[in-house]
């Protein structure tokens, strides 16, 4: 688990740098948080299916997909990079579009993808 945490600290040294190492570290931590016995599987979707079918769970309790986890990780990299850079006199902040966000021209708001019309 410790190497995973070390990989995530790379954002401190290289802000706005999204690496596969960070995504793998987050995946390991999330899998361990869901179920320690599932650590042998590196596939978050397989762990998700295993955990959901292990018990009679409600669909609302199903863990997120690998693509959802990746998008959450990208958001966290962007936000933590901004925090690590906040004391610099000249912040070189990258566009949220580089981290999977889209600009909604109707509302002039950054969104993470398609939204429900009920929201």
N, C-alpha and C positions, 0 to 999 in steps of 0.2 A: 504494500500500500504506500509506503514511503516514497519509492521512486515515482509513483503517480503524482504525489503532491509536489515533488521536486519539478516534474515536467510542467505542472500548472504555474509554478513560480516564474517560468520563462517569460511570461507576459510582463513581469516587472523589468526585466532586462531588455526585452524586445517588444515594446508596446505596438499594438496593431498588427502583430505578426501571428497569423492563424496557421498553426502547424498540425500535421497529422498526429504528432506526438501528444499534443494537448488533447485532441479528440479521443485518442486511445486511453489516456490517463483518466479523463472524465468518464468514459465508458466503464473502465474497471471499477472506479469508485461507485458509480451508480449500481452496477451489477452486485457489488459487495453489499451495498446498502439495502438492496431488495432481498437478497438471499445469499448467504455465505456458501451454501452448498452448490450454487449455480456458478461459482467462480471459474469452473473449468471451461465454461462456454464463453468465447469472446464475442458472440453474436447477441447483441441486446434484444433483437427481435425474438430469438429463440428463448432467451431467458424470460421475456415478456409472456410468450405463449405458455411456457412451462409454469410460471407463477400463476397465470390466470386459470389454467386448467387443473392446477393442483388442488384448488378448493372451489367451491361454488361461489365465486365472487360476483358482485354486481359489475356491469359493464363500466360504470363510472369509476371503478377502482383499478381499471387496467392501466398498467404503466405506459409511459409514452413510447412511441416508436423510435427507431434509430434516427430517422430524419428529423423528428421533433427534438430529440436530444441534441442533434448536431446544430439545429437552429438556436436552441437555448444556449448552447456553448458559444456560438458565434456572438450572440448578444452579450454574454458575460465577458467575452474577450474585448469587445468594443467598449463596454462600460468600465471594466477594470483598467483598460489602457487609458481611458480618459482620466480616471482617478489617479493613476500612477503619474500622469503627465501634468496634473493640475497645478503643480508648483513651479513648472517651467515658465520662464518669462514669455517664450514663444511656443505655444502648443501647436504641434503639427497633427491636427485631428483629421483622420480619414473620414470620408463620406460613409454614412450608414449603409449606402448602397453596396459598398464593398463587403458588407457583412450580412447580406441577404435581405435588407429592408428595401421597401419600395415607397416612392413618394406618391401619395394620392392627390392628383391635381384638383379634385373637387374640394377637398378639405385642407389642403396644404399641410398634411400630417404624414409622418413616416409610419408605415404599417409593415407588419412582418409577412404579409401575404394576403390571400383572399380572406375576407371577413364575412361573417354571416349577416344577412340583411335584417336579422332579428336583433342584432346588438346595437 
